[in-house]
Amino acid sequence: MTPEPVPVRPVRVVKETPLSFLAKSVHFLKRYIRFAFAFRLDLAMTLLGLLATTTMWAVMAGLVGPAAAPRLSAHGYGDDYFSFLLLGLMVNSYLWIPLRKLYSALQSQWGSGWLDFMLLTPSSPLSHLFGPQSYDFFMATVQVSFQLTVGYIFFGFEASPTANIPGALLVLILGLLSMVGWGLLAASTFTLLNAKGGGNPVAWFLTTFTPLLAGVYYPPELLPGWLRTVSYLLPHTHAMKGIRKALLEGATIKTLLPSITALITLGAIIVPLGYLAFKHSIKKGKKDGSILPW
Amino acid sequence: MSLMVEVRGLVKRFPRERMGSLGASWDIYLQGLRQLIRHREYGEGEDDDRLVTVLDGVDLGVGDGEFFGLLGPNGAGKSTLIKILCTLLLPDGGEAYLNGFNVVEYPSHVKASISVMVSQGLRGFDQTLSARHNLEFFASLYNMRGRRARERIDRALGIVDMAGDADRRMNVLSSGQKQRVALARGLVLDAPVLLMDEATVMLDPRAAREFRSYVQALNREEGKTVLWCTHLTHEAEELCHRVAILDRARVTACDTPHNLTARMRDVSLLEIEVSGIHHDGGPPPVEPLSTRILDPADGRTLYRIKTDQTDTPRRLLAEMSHWVERNGGDLLMAREVVPSLEDVFMYTTGRPMG
């Protein structure tokens, strides 16, 4: 690159910093909350739907719980199937956010004409995709808190008295970081595979096989040997295992080390891969025009 | 005068088979993967028949503070040029500089130097939020916060006369007001260059006139450089200090509107209006520069005919009169007219604008 030229008219070039990135996420959050409050009944209906599904899980857990309890405790997941299931589903709902929403943010911004304006701003393309996630995480937290409260008050959800909350949060964050890599891979299919129709092939693959492999509904240790090996390639498996053990058994950081190490290793592979694929997809989109709707 | 926009030998090619949103299907992903592999050398071969050339060695220079028009029919390459200048597309050849910065090497500097408005300028606005809330959000994307952002937004809304309606939801504003909010969005940044791509296409004539006057005032009073892309010759004539005619991926002429029309100084134009010509009467005896059917019911047609020292207006009028008479029609009007930019376009490219 040649030395920076002298502009005809002076301009203030804005550089992306962690602070500006955070500020943008807050603005995205404010924007979506304003939007959500324009449709308040939708919010109420979402909570009503969550109440219905939590009740359904509680009834199902009541049915299979007594039979499942010995096998759960044998693998270190406590002895309450409802708590096991509720935590698994909630971790799952957090981990899906980067996988699904990075792609869907790109797709909806492309379709609505936002994307070109976003790309014209000094913000990096990544901040346009990560910004809207602030609202998704906010909403997921509202929903998870609601479900835990309902589960605790009505259906006997119980964490260990020695629950390791910081350990669970650490595992959740590492799981989310790994999923960011998968999310970037998913977003890159938008131009690389022309996946503009909302299909998200990467998410399809993972959402189809994760419930089978990662242990959302049962401990992954119950899987046949070769399937168990495949399940270790998914961040979900390690995130769910670590969080359940931390909250239901009060596992210490030392006990959680295998999950933490696995998540760091998976993240170290998938995050750079996802970043490179996304960077290449933006370059391809700008080269052949496939990233622009106009 | 320093050049605010400089384009040298710019080339852009696209794959012939560009695919839009085709729905969600594994067959489409597979097709996309095949295309990805097939186009891995895309843009490297000039004679590649899989590619269509949209810009073919375009040269342009726009001075600081100039109101510059890019005139051409749909598909001429205007939008592609704008997209390259605003860093949304990468060129395949040549160089482009904006505010002195190479658009490929210094995209952040270029983005800080431009405000862009396209015909679909209303896209990207949340219709359920107020104009002000939308602008606050866009200001945040430029890292503007707090008092600075509020001041910029108030100023931008004031310039486009939208201060009084800023707190109304976007979906209750008229099209003209929405377009003014879109202009205000660009002004929040206070960039020295305005890139306008068919910015008035969606507006009714009155709103379009008002909008043009706002942009003209920004050029005149604030010294903004304006690159105004249009297919409307009257806009280019009315607004621009200089106009480049872009046709089929190339710039065919570039000068002031006056000088462009003066190129036809030795060519006067004869405008003849006729009606009731028999269909079997054949074409006119002289080839018109343009033919416009005014009323298909009675065959009322307006011909513009190029005249010169050999084909004098008097001689051509006589020939046309005989042809009209022979075919049972009426000659309604004949007059000599001053050439317009539309005539210049047809004269230089050999085909009409539309």
Interface residues (C-beta under 8 A of the other chain):
Chain A: M1 T2 E4 P5 V6 P7 V8 R9 V11 R12 V13 V14 K15 S20 A23 K24 H27 K30 R31 R34 F35 A38 G111 S112 G113 W114 D116 F117 M118 L119 L120 T121 P122 S123 T189 L192 L193 N194 A195 K196 G197 G198 G199 N200 P201 K283 K284 K286 K287 D288 G289 S290 I291 L292 W294
Chain B: S2 L3 M4 F14 P15 R18 M19 G20 S21 L22 G23 A24 S25 W26 I28 Y29 Q31 G32 L33 Q35 L36 H39 Y42 G43 D64 S79 T80 K83 C86 T87 L88 L89 L90 D92 N99 G100 F101 N102 E105 Y106 S108 H109 K111 A112 S113 I114 V116 V118 Q120 R123 G124 D126 T128 L129 H133 E136 F137 F138 S140 L141 Y142 N143 R145 R185 A191 P192
